[in-house]
Amino acid sequence: MDDDEYVWVQPQDYDAESRCRDLQRQVRELQAAQMRWEIHRMDLEMQLMTERSARHHDLHAVEDELHREKQAVRLLAHEQAKQAALVTDLRAQLLPHTRHKRKMYWAQRYALFSKFDLGIELDHEGWFSVTPEVIAAHHATRIACDVVVDAFTGCGGNAIQLAMTCRHVIAIDVDPAKIAIAKHNATIYGVADRIEWIVGDSFAVLPRLHHADVVFLVGPAYLNQNVFSLQDMRMGMFDGIELFKIAAAVTKDIVYFVPRNVDTKQVKLLQESNEEVAEVEFNYLNHKLKTVTMYFGSLACVGDCAQQGEEGDESEDDRSHEQGVEDTEGDTTH
């Protein structure tokens, strides 16, 4: 007999009833197995449904978030469009004024520097902060000394004129770009070799100077106020009075060049005593008041206070002498 052939040998006691019980048992086992597989199938379907539901929920959440983002982008774009329209309107309103200002400053270029066409350089601030040349030359004539400090040199208008009447000028500015411009302009006027350039804060540099005959100070412009005080004249941590005191520690001979709307009565706040003489000078250009200059120490009232003293009855108010500098034809008269 081959190995692949099997013969069912029925026990002698294996009757039909026993066979039926075996078949029933096998059927129950198959039914139990089928039930287990059915439960497993249902579990898998539940898991699949749960995952699909979660994915569906996540998808809805992502879609909602995307929708909100799109709404935010649309709102932002709308706001940016409004802002751009507002900026355009403001530019349209300011354009005539800006053009007028540019034309005005350009028309005054020779008043600022008579050698403008030889290559004078100015930055944006320089166009409206440089001292007109005739006024700067007038200051230089009155200051004429050995060593003078230009504490806020800017584009060099004052330093250039001071170098024409003084042996040595110390020009200070915190902005290295302005120092570079001032050097260039001084070279055009042929006086760069008489000027020592210092990039630094004048409030820190002035106390370290060993000697200076005169300190020339320039206050910032406040043309948007009718009258402003020296305390309002802020330069970093210091005001106009504190600046004067720092300069006074170097020398008593000080020239304080301030905007035309300064409160000139405050000159008394800068005097240590009523015995000291100070001079307030109003600087005119083309019959218009441009600036105010205050002179202290030996520079005050040169040639005028003596005459006042001879006239007698000098009051306290007379100690602050007022006079003007007028330029109508390009010459300075005092």
VEXBA-927732 format. One line per 10 residues: for each residue x, y, z of N, C-alpha, C. Coordinates in steps of 0.1 Angstrom, whole numbers, plus 2048, in hexadecimal, padded with zeros to 3 digits. Each point is the difference from the previous one (the first is absolute). Layout:
N
X Y Z X Y Z X Y Z  ... $
END
This chain:
334
809 7F4 800 7F7 80C 800 809 80C 800  7FC 80A 7F8 808 80D 7FF 7FE 808 80C  80A 809 802 800 808 80C 7F5 80A 800  7FC 804 7F3 7F5 80B 7FF 7F2 7FB 802  7FF 7F3 801 7F2 7FB 802 7FE 7FD 80E  7F4 805 805 7FD 7FE 80E 7F3 7F7 801  7FF 7F9 80A 7F4 7F7 801 7F9 804 80E  7F4 804 7FF 7F8 802 80C 7FC 7F3 806  806 7FF 80C 7FC 7F3 807 7F6 804 80B  7F5 7FD 7FE 7F5 803 80A 801 7F7 80C $
800 806 80B 800 7F7 80C 7F3 7F8 800  801 7F6 806 7F4 7F7 800 7F5 806 808  804 808 80B 7F5 806 808 7FC 80E 7FB  805 804 7F5 7FD 80E 7FB 7F3 7FF 7F8  7F5 804 806 7F3 7FE 7FA 7FC 80E 7FB  7F4 800 7FA 7FB 80C 7FA 7FE 80C 80A  7FC 7FC 80C 7FD 80B 80A 80D 807 804  80B 7F9 802 80D 806 803 804 809 7F4  7FE 7FB 7F5 804 808 7F4 7F8 80D 7FF  7F4 7FF 803 7F8 80C 800 804 80A 80B $
804 7FB 80C 805 809 80A 80D 807 7FC  808 7F8 7F9 80D 806 7FB 7FE 80B 7F6  7F6 7FD 7F7 7FD 80A 7F6 7FA 80D 806  7F8 7FE 80A 7FA 80C 807 80A 808 807  809 7F9 806 80B 807 807 809 807 7F6  803 7FA 7F5 808 807 7F6 7F8 80C 7FA  7F3 7FF 7FE 7F8 80B 7FC 800 80B 80A  7FF 7FD 80D 801 80B 80A 80D 807 800  80B 7F8 7FE 80D 806 800 801 809 7F4  7FB 7FB 7F5 801 809 7F4 7F7 80D 802 $
7F5 7FE 806 7F7 80C 802 807 80A 80A  807 7FA 80A 807 809 80A 80B 807 7F9  807 7F9 7F7 80B 806 7F9 7FB 80B 7F6  7F4 7FC 7FA 7FA 80A 7F7 7FC 80D 808  7FB 7FE 80C 7FC 80B 808 80B 808 804  80B 7FA 804 80C 807 804 805 809 7F4  801 7FA 7F4 804 807 7F4 7F6 80C 7FD  7F3 7FD 802 7F6 80B 7FE 802 80B 80A  803 7FD 80C 803 80B 80A 80C 807 7FC  80A 7F9 7FC 80D 806 7FC 7FE 80A 7F4 $
7F7 7FA 7F7 7FD 809 7F4 7F9 80D 804  7F6 7FE 809 7F9 80C 805 809 80A 807  809 7FA 808 80A 809 807 808 808 7F5  805 7F9 7F6 807 806 7F6 7F8 80B 7F9  7F4 7FD 7FD 7F7 80A 7F9 7FE 80C 80A  7FE 7FE 80D 7FE 80B 809 80D 808 801  80B 7FA 800 80D 807 800 801 809 7F3  7FC 7FA 7F5 801 807 7F3 7F7 80C 800  7F3 7FD 805 7F7 80B 801 804 80B 809  806 7FC 80B 805 80A 80A 80C 808 7F9 $
809 7FA 7F9 80B 807 7FA 7FA 809 7F5  7F7 7FB 7F8 7FA 808 7F6 7F9 80C 806  7F9 7FE 80B 7F9 80B 807 80A 80B 805  80B 7FA 806 80A 809 805 807 808 7F5  803 7F9 7F5 805 807 7F4 7F7 80A 7FB  7F3 7FC 7FF 7F6 809 7FB 7FF 80D 809  801 7FE 80D 800 80B 80A 80C 809 7FE  80C 7F9 7FF 80C 807 7FE 800 808 7F3  7FA 7FA 7F6 7FF 807 7F3 7F7 80C 801  7F5 7FF 807 7F7 80B 802 807 80B 808 $
808 7FC 80A 807 80A 808 80B 807 7F7  807 7F8 7F8 809 806 7F7 7FA 80A 7F6  7F4 7FB 7FB 7F9 809 7F7 7FB 80D 806  7FB 7FE 80D 7FC 80C 807 80B 80A 803  80C 7FA 804 80C 808 802 804 807 7F4  800 7F9 7F5 804 806 7F3 7F6 80B 7FC  7F3 7FE 803 7F6 80A 7FD 803 80D 808  803 7FE 80D 803 80B 808 80C 808 7FC  80A 7F8 7FC 80D 806 7FB 7FD 808 7F3  7F8 7FB 7F7 7FC 807 7F4 7F9 80D 803 $
7F7 7FF 80A 7F9 80C 804 809 80B 806  80A 7FB 808 80A 809 806 808 806 7F5  804 7F9 7F6 808 805 7F5 7F9 80A 7F9  7F3 7FE 7FD 7F8 809 7F9 7FE 80D 808  7FE 7FF 80D 7FF 80C 809 80D 808 800  80B 7F8 801 80D 807 800 802 807 7F3  7FD 7FA 7F5 802 806 7F3 7F7 80C 7FE  7F4 7FF 806 7F7 80C 7FF 806 80B 809  805 7FD 80C 806 80A 808 80C 807 7FA  808 7F7 7FA 80C 805 7F9 7FC 80A 7F4 $
7F6 7FC 7F9 7FB 808 7F5 7FB 80E 806  7F9 800 80B 7FC 80C 806 80C 809 805  80A 7F9 806 80C 807 804 807 806 7F4  801 7F8 7F6 807 805 7F4 7F9 80C 7FA  7F3 800 800 7F8 80B 7FB 802 80C 809  801 7FE 80D 802 80B 809 80D 806 7FE  80B 7F8 7FE 80D 805 7FE 801 808 7F3  7F9 7FB 7F6 7FF 807 7F3 7FA 80D 801  7F5 801 808 7F9 80D 802 809 80A 807  807 7FA 80B 809 809 807 80C 805 7F8 $
805 7F7 7F7 80B 805 7F8 7FB 80A 7F6  7F4 7FE 7FB 7FA 80A 7F7 7FE 80D 806  7FD 800 80E 7FE 80D 807 80D 806 803  80B 7F8 803 80D 805 803 808 804 7F5  7FE 7FA 7F4 808 802 7F5 802 80E 7FC  7F6 808 7FF 802 80F 7FD 809 807 80A  7FD 7FC 80D 809 807 80B 80E 7FB 7FE  802 7F3 7FE 80E 7FA 7FF 807 807 7F4  7F9 801 7F5 806 806 7F4 804 80E 802  7F7 807 808 803 80E 803 80C 801 809 $
801 7F7 80A 80B 801 809 80D 7FD 7F8  800 7F6 7F7 80C 7FC 7F9 804 80C 7F7  7F7 806 7F9 803 80C 7F8 805 80B 808  7FB 802 80C 804 80B 809 80F 7FE 804  803 7F3 805 80D 7FE 804 80A 800 7F5  7FC 7FB 7F4 809 800 7F5 803 80F 7FC  7F6 808 801 802 80E 7FC 809 807 80A  802 7FB 80C 808 806 80A 80E 7FA 800  804 7F7 7F7 80C 7F9 800 80C 809 801  800 80B 7F8 80B 809 800 801 808 80D $
7F4 802 807 801 806 80D 806 7F8 80A  7FF 7F2 7FF 806 7F7 809 80F 7FF 7FE  804 7FE 7F3 80E 7FF 7FC 802 807 7F3  808 80B 800 802 807 7F4 807 7F8 7F5  808 7F6 804 807 7F7 7F7 7F8 7F3 7FD  7F3 801 801 7F8 7F4 7FE 803 7F8 7F4  802 808 7F5 802 7F9 7F2 80D 7F9 7FF  809 802 80A 80D 7F9 7FF 800 7F2 806  7F4 7FC 804 7FE 7F2 805 7FD 7FF 80F  7F9 80A 805 7FC 800 80E 7F6 7F4 802 $
801 7F9 80B 7F7 7F5 803 7F8 803 80C  7F3 7FC 800 7F7 802 80C 7F8 7F3 801  7FD 7FC 80C 7F6 7F5 802 7F2 807 802  7F6 7F7 803 7F3 805 800 7FE 80B 80B  806 7FD 80C 7FF 80A 80B 807 80C 7FE  80B 7FF 7F8 809 80C 7FE 7F9 80B 7F8  7F7 7FC 7F7 7F9 80A 7F8 7F8 80B 809  7FB 7FB 80B 7F9 80A 809 807 803 80D  80C 7FA 802 807 803 80D 80D 808 7FE  805 800 7F4 80D 807 7FE 7FE 80F 802 $
809 807 807 7FF 80E 802 803 807 7F3  7F7 80A 7FC 804 808 7F4 80E 806 801  807 7FF 7F5 80E 804 800 803 80E 805  7F7 809 7FD 803 80E 804 7FF 801 80F  7F6 7F9 806 7FF 800 80F 80C 7F9 806  804 7F4 7FB 80B 7F9 805 80D 808 7FF  802 808 7F5 80B 808 7FF 800 80B 80A  7F4 806 803 7FF 80A 80A 804 7FB 80E  7FB 7F4 803 804 7F9 80D 810 7FF 800  805 7FB 7F5 80F 7FD 800 808 80D 802 $
7FB 80B 7FA 807 80D 802 7FF 804 80F  7F5 7FE 806 7FF 805 80E 808 7F6 809  801 7F3 7FD 806 7F7 808 80F 800 7FF  806 803 7F4 80E 800 7FD 809 7FE 80C  806 7F4 801 808 7FC 80C 80A 7F6 7FC  807 7FA 80A 80A 7F6 7FD 7FA 7F2 7FE  7F8 7FB 80A 7FA 7F3 800 7F1 802 803  7F8 7FA 7F6 7F2 801 802 7FA 7F2 7FE  7F6 7FD 808 7F9 7F3 7FF 7F2 802 7F9  7FE 7F9 7F5 7F3 7FF 7FA 7F9 7F3 805 $
7F8 801 80A 7FB 7F4 807 7F7 7F7 7F8  7F9 806 7F6 7F6 7F8 7F8 803 805 7F1  80A 7FA 7FA 804 806 7F3 7F7 7FD 7F5  7F9 7F4 800 7F7 7FD 7F5 807 7FF 7F3  7FC 807 7F6 806 7FF 7F2 80B 80A 7FF  804 808 80A 80C 807 800 7FF 80F 7FD  7F4 805 7FF 7FE 80F 7FD 807 809 809  7FE 7FE 80D 806 809 80A 80F 7FD 802  804 7F3 7FF 80E 7FD 802 809 806 7F5  7FA 800 7F4 808 806 7F4 802 80E 802 $
7F6 808 804 802 80E 802 809 803 80C  7FF 7F8 80B 808 802 80C 80F 7FD 7FC  802 7F7 7F7 80E 7FD 7FC 806 80C 7F9  7F8 809 7FB 806 80B 7F8 804 80B 80A  7FC 800 80C 803 80B 80A 807 7FB 80C  801 7F2 802 806 7FB 80C 80B 7F6 7FB  80A 7FF 809 80C 7F8 7FD 7FC 7F1 7FF  7F8 7FC 80A 7FD 7F1 801 7F2 7FF 804  7F9 7F7 7F9 7F1 7FD 802 7FF 7F1 804  7F9 7FE 80B 7FD 7F2 804 7F1 7FE 7FD $
7FE 7F8 7F5 7F2 7FD 7FB 7FC 7F2 805  7F4 800 808 7FB 7F4 806 7F2 7FD 7FA  7FE 7F3 7FD 7F3 7FB 7FD 7FF 7F2 803  7F4 7FB 804 7FF 7F2 804 7FE 7F7 7F4  7FC 807 7F4 7FD 7F8 7F4 80D 800 7F7  806 7F4 7FE 80C 800 7F7 7FD 804 7F2  7F4 7FE 7FB 7FC 804 7F2 801 80F 7FF  7FB 807 80A 800 80F 800 80F 805 800  808 7F9 808 80E 804 801 807 7FE 7F2  7FC 7F5 7F9 806 7FE 7F3 7FB 80B 7F6 $
7F4 804 801 7FB 80B 7F7 806 80D 804  802 803 80C 806 80C 805 80F 801 7FB  807 7F5 801 80E 7FF 7FB 800 804 7F1  7F8 7F9 7F9 7FF 803 7F1 7FE 80F 7FD  7F6 806 807 7FC 80E 7FE 80C 809 804  806 7FD 80B 80C 808 804 80B 7FF 7F6  802 7F5 7FA 80A 7FF 7F6 7FD 809 7F4  7F4 801 7FC 7FC 809 7F5 803 80F 804  7FF 803 80C 803 80E 805 80F 802 803  808 7F5 800 80E 801 803 804 802 80E $
7F7 7FC 809 803 802 80F 800 7F3 808  800 7F4 7F9 800 7F3 807 80B 7FE 809  80C 806 7FD 80C 7FE 808 800 807 80D  7F6 80A 802 7FF 807 80C 7F6 7FA 809  7F9 7F5 7FC 7F5 7FB 808 804 7F2 805  7FE 7FE 80D 802 7F2 806 7F2 7FA 801  7FE 7F5 7FA 7F3 7F9 7FF 7FF 7F6 80B  7F5 800 808 7FE 7F6 80A 7F2 7FA 7FF  7FF 7F3 7FE 7F3 7F9 800 7FD 7FC 80E  7F6 806 806 7FD 7FD 80E 7F4 809 805 $
7FC 7FD 80C 7F5 807 807 807 80C 807  7FB 80C 7FC 806 80C 806 7FF 801 80F  7F5 7FA 805 7FE 800 80F 80B 7F8 807  806 7F6 7F9 80B 7F9 805 80D 805 7FD  801 806 7F4 80D 806 7FB 804 80D 807  7F6 809 801 803 80D 806 807 7FF 80E  7FC 7F8 809 807 800 80D 80E 7FB 7FF  804 7F9 7F5 80D 7FB 7FF 80A 809 7F9  7FB 80B 7FB 809 80A 7F9 808 807 80A  80D 802 7FD 809 806 809 7FF 810 7FF $
7FE 804 7F3 800 80F 7FE 7F7 803 7F4  7F9 80B 801 7F9 806 7F5 7FD 80F 804  802 809 7F6 7FD 80E 803 7F1 802 7FF  7F9 7FA 7F7 7F2 802 7FE 7F9 7F3 7FD  7F4 7FE 805 7F8 7F5 7FC 7F4 805 7F9  7FD 7FB 7F4 7F5 804 7F7 7F6 7F5 801  7F4 803 806 7F5 7F7 801 7F5 802 7F7  7F9 7F6 7FB 7F5 801 7F7 7F4 7F8 806  7F5 807 802 7F4 7F9 805 7F7 7FB 7F5  7F9 7F5 802 7F7 7FB 7F6 7F4 809 7FD $
7FB 7FF 7F4 7F5 809 7FC 7F2 7FB 805  7F8 809 805 7F2 7FC 804 7F7 80A 7F9  7FE 7FF 7F3 7F8 80A 7F9 7F2 7FD 801  7FC 7F5 806 7F1 7FD 801 7FB 806 80D  808 807 808 7FB 807 80C 802 80F 7FE  7F7 807 806 801 80F 800 80C 804 808  801 7FB 80C 80B 803 809 804 7F4 807  80D 7FD 802 804 7F5 808 80B 804 809  801 7F8 80B 80A 804 80A 80C 7F7 7FE  80B 804 807 80C 7F9 7FF 7FF 7F2 807 $
7F7 7FF 809 7FD 7F3 806 7FA 7F6 7F7  7F8 806 7F6 7F9 7F7 7F6 80A 7FC 7F5  80B 806 7FF 80A 7FD 7F6 807 7F4 804  7FB 7F4 7FC 805 7F3 805 80B 7FB 7F6  80B 7FC 805 80A 7F9 7F8 805 7F4 807  7F9 7F5 7FE 803 7F4 808 7FB 801 80E  809 7FE 809 7FC 801 80F 801 80E 805  805 80A 7F8 803 80D 805 7F6 80A 7F9  7FE 80B 807 7F8 80B 7FA 80A 80C 7FD  7FA 80B 7FB 809 80B 7FC 808 807 80B $
7FA 800 80C 808 806 80B 80B 7F7 804  7FE 7F3 801 80A 7F7 804 80C 800 7F6  7FC 801 7F3 80A 801 7F6 809 80C 802  7FA 80C 803 808 80C 802 809 7FE 80C  7FC 7FA 80B 808 7FE 80C 80C 7F7 7FD  7FE 7F6 7F7 80B 7F7 7FC 80B 808 7F8  7FB 809 7F7 809 808 7F9 807 80B 809  7F9 805 80A 805 80A 809 80C 7FB 808  800 7F2 802 80B 7FA 807 80D 801 7F8  7FF 802 7F3 80C 800 7F7 804 80F 7FF $
7F7 809 7FE 803 80E 7FE 7F4 809 803  802 80C 804 7F5 809 802 7FC 807 7F3  808 7FF 7F6 7FD 807 7F3 7F8 7F6 7F8  7F3 802 800 7F7 7F6 7F9 7F7 808 7F6  7FE 7FA 7F4 7F6 805 7F7 7F6 7F5 7FF  7F3 804 803 7F5 7F7 800 7F7 803 7F4  800 7F8 7F6 7F8 803 7F4 7F3 7F8 801  7F5 807 801 7F3 7F9 803 7F5 804 7F5  7F5 7F9 800 7F5 803 7F6 7FA 80E 803  7FA 805 7F7 7FA 80E 801 7F5 801 80A $
7F9 7F4 803 7F5 800 80A 804 7FD 80E  80D 801 803 804 7FE 80E 7FB 80B 809  7FD 7FD 80D 7FD 80A 809 80D 807 805  802 80C 7FA 80D 807 803 801 805 80E  7F5 801 807 801 804 80E 807 7F6 809  801 7F4 7FB 807 7F5 808 80F 802 7FF  805 809 7F9 80F 802 800 805 803 80E  7F7 805 809 804 803 80E 802 7F2 808  7FA 7F6 7FB 802 7F3 807 80E 7FA 7FD  807 806 7F6 80D 7FB 7FC 80B 809 807 $
7FC 80B 806 80A 808 807 802 7FD 80E  80C 7FF 805 802 7FC 80E 7FD 80B 809  800 80D 7FC 7FD 80B 808 7FB 80B 7F8  7F9 80A 806 7FB 80B 7F9 80B 80A 7FA  80C 7FE 806 80B 808 7FB 806 7FB 7F3  7FD 7F4 7FC 805 7FB 7F3 7F7 806 7F5  807 802 7F5 7F9 806 7F4 7FE 7F6 7F6  7F4 7FF 7FA 7FD 7F7 7F5 7F9 809 7F5  802 7FB 7F4 7FB 807 7F5 7F7 7F7 7F7  7F4 805 7FD 7F7 7F9 7F7 800 807 7F3 $
803 7F8 7F5 801 806 7F3 7F6 7F9 7F7  7F8 808 7F9 7F6 7FB 7F7 806 800 7F1  800 7F4 7FA 806 7FE 7F3 7F6 801 7F5  801 809 7F8 7F6 802 7F5 807 7FC 7F2  7F8 7FB 7F7 804 7FC 7F3 7F5 804 7F6  803 809 7F7 7F6 805 7F7 7F4 806 807  803 808 80A 7F6 807 808 7F7 7F6 808  804 7F4 802 7F8 7F6 808 809 7FB 80B  7FA 800 80C 807 7FA 80C 802 7F1 7FE  80D 7FC 800 804 7F3 7FD 803 7F8 80D $
809 807 808 805 7F9 80C 803 80A 80B  804 7FB 80C 804 809 80B 80D 7FB 805  809 809 803 80D 7FC 805 803 807 80E  804 7F8 809 803 805 80E 80F 800 802  806 80B 804 80E 801 803 802 802 80F  80A 7F9 805 804 800 80E 80F 802 802  803 805 80C 80E 802 803 805 80D 7F9  80D 7FF 7FB 806 80C 7FA 7FA 803 7F2  7F8 7F6 7FB 7FB 802 7F2 7F3 809 801  7FA 802 80B 7F3 807 802 802 80F 7FE $
7F8 806 7F9 7FF 80F 7FF 80D 806 7FC  807 7FA 7F6 80D 806 7FC 7FD 80D 7F9  806 80B 806 7FE 80D 7FA 7F3 807 803  7F7 7FA 808 7F3 806 802 7FE 802 80F  804 7F7 809 7FD 801 80E 807 80C 806  80C 803 7FB 808 80B 805 7F8 80D 7FD  7FA 801 7F4 7F8 80C 7FD 7F4 801 809  7FA 7F5 802 7F4 800 809 804 804 80E  80C 7FC 805 804 803 80D 802 80F 801  805 807 7F5 802 80E 801 7F3 808 800 $
7F5 7FA 7FA 7F3 806 800 7FA 800 80E  804 7F6 808 7FB 7FF 80E 7F3 7FA 801  7FB 7FE 80D 7F3 7FB 803 7FE 7F2 7F9  80A 7F7 802 7FF 7F3 7FA 7F8 7F8 809  7F5 7FA 7FA 7F7 7F8 808 804 7F1 7FE  7F9 7F8 808 803 7F2 7FF 7FD 7FA 7F2  7F5 805 7FA 7FC 7FC 7F3 80A 804 7F5  807 80B 803 80A 804 7F6 80C 7F7 800  802 7F8 80A 80B 7F7 800 7FF 7F5 7F5  7F4 7FE 7FB 7FE 7F7 7F4 7FE 809 7F4 $
80B 802 7F9 800 80A 7F5 7FB 7F9 7F3  7F7 807 7F9 7FA 7FA 7F4 804 808 7F4  804 7F9 7F5 803 806 7F3 7FD 7F6 7F5  801 805 7F4 7FD 7F7 7F4 80B 7FF 7F7  800 7F5 7F8 809 7FE 7F5 7F7 7FF 7F3  802 809 7F7 7F8 801 7F4 808 7FD 7F4  7FA 7F8 7F7 807 7FE 7F3 7F5 802 7F5  802 80A 7F8 7F7 803 7F5 807 7FE 7F3  80C 804 7FF 807 800 7F3 80C 7F6 800  800 7F7 80B 80B 7F7 801 80B 804 80A $
7FE 80C 806 80A 805 809 7F9 800 80E  809 7FF 80A 7FB 800 80E 802 80D 807  7F6 805 806 801 80D 807 7FC 7FD 80E  806 806 809 7FE 7FD 80F 7FC 80E 806 $
END
